[in-house]
């Protein structure tokens, strides 16, 4: 099933001699974005595969079709050893991992923070809360009839775009404890064909003053072992300059 959220868990196979996989298979045609947040995987490979659609016949026997469901897995602040995506055939359904991290910016309180994706503008930052909220479920079947309709249960959402946020009174953008204001940036997307990485431009402005930081490159060093304590921070002094991420660290 693709309708779940796993948060704050540790998966370890350190006591096992042979490789261990956690397999994620798509079995949902509407919400196919399972989310794992604040998790660690020790000697465990995360494995994703598109799922083959099935149904029950009149005798309640499972019958498989030649159609498939996607399985696009969100990994938000997750530490893992390896990712594996099963190679797809000609069918358009796909499987992938999107590795994402929290953005932490230090700047004057009340400053506006705007983020754009330099690599692929279509891959915009996302709002953390909408990954964790629950929305109405839709199904092709209700009451035994083929029809699109709500069937009363709930399931996790897939995230909504968020390109701006605000620096809090403590001079930092807010952390996961206040997810409605937290921006998550995609480090890379891994599918069966390979890996696509992303870089970003972060612009911070207040009262006519601005700082632009280019080439911001999320990565494993952005991982927060404690979700309440930022590990990597972008500091913006509003001096009107445009600098690279590396230059901003000098």
N, C-alpha and C positions, 0 to 999 in steps of 0.2 A: 504494500500500500504506500502511496506517496503523500498521505495526509498526516504528517506528524512534525513535531518539533522536539528535538532532544537538546537539553540545556544543562550545562554545568556537570558533565559526566566525564569520567576517566575510563578509558578502555585499555587494558594492558594484557599483553601476551608474553611478558618478559620471562615467565616460568615455563614457556612452551618452546620446544626445540624446532618445530616446523612452522612455516609461515601461517599466519592467521589473517583471514579476510572478513570484513564486515560488508555484506552485500546489500546494495540498494537497487531495487528493481521497480521500474515504473509500472503502476497498475491503475492509473487514474487519468482519464482523458480530459479532465478539467483543471484540477490543481495538481500539477506534476512537479512541484518545487519543494521537496522536503528540506527542512532547515536544521542544521546543527550549529549550536551557539555555545561558546565558552567551554569547549571540550578538548581533551587531549587524547591522542592515540599513540600508545607505546608499542612498537613492533606489531602494529596492526595496519593492514592495507585497506583503504577505503575503495570499494569496487562498485561501479555504477553500470547499469545496463537498462536499455529500453525494455518494456514489458509487453509480452504478447497478450492481446485481448482474449478474454474468454467469457463464457456464459454457461448457465446451467440448463440442460434440456428438461423435458417434462418429468424425467425420472431422477432429477437432481444430480445428474452426472455432468462433470465439467467437460466442456467442449471448447477447444481452442480455435481461433480464427487466424486469418493471414494478415491481420492488422495489429499495430503496435501502439503503445503509449510512450510518451517521452518520460525521461527521468533526469531532470535538471536539479542538482543538489546545491543548496546554498551552504557554504561553510563560513560562518561569521566568527572571527576570533577563535579559530581552531588550529591546534598544533598537531600535525600528522606527519608520519614517516613517508608515506607514499600514496599516490592516487592511481587508480587503474580504471580505464573506460573501455568497455567491450566494443570492438570494432563493429560498425554498423554495416548492413547490407544496403541494397538499393532503396529500401523503404525509407520515407522521409523522417520518421520518428527517430529521435536521437537521445543520447545520454551525455551528461557533462557535469563538471564541478565548477562552481564559481567561488573562488577564494576571496573573502572580503575581510577588511579590518576597520576598526573604529578610527575616526579622524579626531585628533586632539590638537587644538590650536591655542597658543598662548598669545594674547593681545589685549589692548585696552577694553575694559568692560563695555558692553553695548555695541562693540564693533560688528559689522556685517561681514560674514565669511561666505565667499562665492567660489564654487569649485566647478571646473570644466575638464572634460576628458580630452587630452591632447591627441591620444591615439585613435579613438573612435568616439565621436560625439554622441553616437547612439547609446553607448554604454555609460549612462549618467549615474552619479552617486544615488544611493537609496536611503530612505528613512528607516531607521531601525524598528520603530514601533510597528510599522505595517508588515514586517516579517513575523512579528510576534502576536499580532491581533488575530481574531477569529472572524471569519465571514461566512455568509450563508452558503450552503452546499447546493450545487445543482446536479441533477441527474437526468440521464436520458429516459429513465423509467420511473413511473410513479403509479401505484395502483395496478401494476401489470401492463400498463399501456406505454407505448413509446412516445415520450413527450419530454421536452425540456421543462423542468419545474423544480421548485424548492421542495426538499423533503425533510426539512426541520432540523437536521443535524448541523454541526459547525465544523470548520476545518481551518488550518492556518492559511493566511494570505501569502502572496508572493512578493510583497514589497512595492512601494510606490516611489516615484522619483522625488529627489530632494537635492536641489543644487545650491541652496543658501541656508545658513544657520546663523545664530547670534552668540557672541561671546558672553558668558555669564558674569555675574557680579564678582566672582573670584578671579576673573581674568583668564578663564579657560572655557572652551566649548564644553558642553555638558557631556557626561558619561552615560553608560548604559542604564544607570538607575533612573534616568529621565529620558526614556527612549524616544519620546515624541520630538525631541530636539537633537537627536544624535544622527550624524551622517556616517554611512559606511561606504568605503571605497573598494572597488574590485581590484585586487592585485592581478589576477589572471583568470582566464577561463580555460579549462582543460577538457577537451573532447577526444574522440577516437582518432582524430586527424592531427592532434598536437596541442600546443599550448599558445595562447595569445595573451601577452602582457600589456598592461596599461600604465600610462603616466598622466599626471594631472597638473593643472595650473590652479593655484590657490590665491585668491585675491582678498585682502582684508582692508576694509575702509571704515573711516569714522570722521565726521566733521570736516569733510573735504580732504582728509589725509588718507594715504593709501600705501599698501605694500603688495607687490605681486611676486609670487614665488613659482617658478616654472620647474618642469621636470620632476615633480613630486612622485616618488616611486614607492608605493606600498610594498611590503615584503614581510618575511617572517620576523624581522626585527620590530615590527609593529604589534606583534602578539602581546596581549596583556595576560600574564599568568593570574593576576588578581583583577577581575573586571572592574573593580573600583579604583584601581591605581594605574594610570597611564604609563606605558613603557617608553613610547616614542612621542615626542612633542615637536610641533612646528612653531617656532617663535617668530612673531611678526612685529617689527618695529616700524611704525608708520612714517617712513622717511621719504616716500614717493618713489623709491627705487624699485627696479625689477631685477631680480636675482634668481639664480638657479637654486635648487634645494641644497646642493653641495656648498654653494657660496653662503647661503643663509646660516650654515652651521659653523662658519669660521668666526 
